[in-house]
Amino acid sequence: MNFTFDWNEWFFVLSSVVCLTIFLRLPKRFNPLVTFLNWIFAVAFIEFIDYTFGVKPYDLYDFLDGPGYQPTTAIAHFTLYPACSYFLIYFYDKWNLKGMKLVLYIIGWTIISISYEWLCVINNILHYKDWNILFSIPTYPVAIIVTLTVFHFIKINLKQI
Amino acid sequence: MTLIIFIILNVSLAGYFLFYYQKNLAIFEIFGYWCFAIILFQNMSAILYLQFELITLSEIKSYNWADTLNRLILFPLLIVWFLNLYHTAKTTNKVILLFIFLNILVGMEWLSDWVGLFKHNNWQLWWSYVLKLSIISLSIIFMSVFRRKFYRKDRSNEFHI
């Protein structure tokens, strides 16, 4: 395994710890089942993206120390990304966003996501191969809309019990 | 052509199970178990491919997408279908179900190899049985924890979102 625990791993782990801490300190808003289902969906979704486009034949980017399976990346898949997905649906639901406010919210999250991706690039967490940060700009709104749609799906189906 | 066949197979089986088949699981259970199975299959594939190089994914994009579809739809669907039957079955029938679905999953894996979606490298058949049995076992454990933690509570407490 091409795995050494240096600054890029620390950055990823610290990011995960910060996001988990914020998640735990936020006032509980949802039924635990809603939180859990959104969390597990976020893990499945990000793993689909990274294990499809981060490996051959696409191989658009690598994480951390190279193309091998990185345990720290797996930790981030299970903590960092789902926590951020939770923040997304938390404030979306709290502020009851619709129309132009929702559009601005999606743009805001896109900016946050692009900024964090840029931080990952300069901290050697993310290594682009056939990818460019500009390509990420349209992909985050799609991911956000998918996440919000799944959130609504879960809410609707739980109401029908 | 291969991709089209697998798209038809995945979509028709999923459509049949979700819209026509008499299910014993609530829709949010199906969603949770499906996501969990996706996570298991994605990580198994990533570890075997990226870390141990025991499988080689096809570099033909259509074949790769067929394999991705199987990891996202077909294999998780078989797990969910199994769980749907398993939790209401008597003990003897549980064993029979396990035997049947284990062989279906292993059969689908080797069919994927034969068609060329991926290739086994220095692989032993019994490893397929061990890995698929592990996935099935973890899924059974997940289902029992899930139902104990969330499902009955929701039924009795009538949570509102």
Interface residues (C-beta under 8 A of the other chain):
Chain A: M1 F30 N31 P32 L33 V34 F36 L37 I40 F41 V43 A44 E47 F48 Y51 T52 V55 K56 P57 Y58 P67 G68 Y69 A74 F153 I154 K155 N157 L158 K159 I161
Chain B: A26 I27 F28 F31 G32 C35 F36 I38 I39 Q42 N43 S45 A46 I47 Y49 L50 Q51 L57 S58 E59 I60 K61 N64 T68 L72 K149 F150 D154 R155 E158 F159 H160 I161
